[in-house]
C-alpha cells in the first residue's frame, strides 16, 4: 500500500508540473536564470547606452558650435574688408568645421626688423582674444579661433589657434 500512495503522490506531482507548464509558469531555477541573464544584459548594455547618449550630447554641442560660428560669420562678413590700422586689413572671416578663421593682410612693405616689432605675437593675440567677451562665449562652446596674418604678397606671416584651454590656463605670476 505504501508504494501505491507514493505512486499516487508522484503522479499528482507530475500532473501539477504539467499544469504549471501548460499555464506558462516556469520552475524556480529557470526564473532565477532569466533574472540573472537580464541583469548581465543590463550591465553589458550600460556602456552602450552611455555612449549613445554621450554621442547625442556631443552632436548637440557640435550643432551649437556650428550654429554660433554661422551667426558670427553672417554678422561680420558684410563689414569686411576693414582697415584696422595703418598696416593691417581684416579681409575675411570664415567657419571651418568647429573653427572660426579670421584672416588679415599685413603690409609687407614694412622692413622685416620693423615688422617683427609691430606684428602681434602669439601671446598678444591670445591675450586679446581671451579678453573679448564674445570670443569667451564661443570658446566656452568649444569653438577654436584661428587668426591668420598674411603678407600682401600672400605669404603666411603668423597663424595662431586659440582654444578654451588656452584662455583657462592659469597665468604665471609675471603675467598677472
Buried (B, 14 or more C-beta within 10 A) or exposed (E): EEEEEEEEEEEEEEEEEEEEEEEEEEEEEEEEEEEEEEEEEEEEEEEEEEEEEEEEEEEEEBEEBBEBBEEBBEEBEEEEEEEEEEBBBBBBBEBEEBBBBBBBBBBBEBEEEEBEEEBBEBEEBBBEBBEEEEBBEBBEBBBBBBBBBBBEEEEEBBBBBBBBEBBEEEEEEEEE
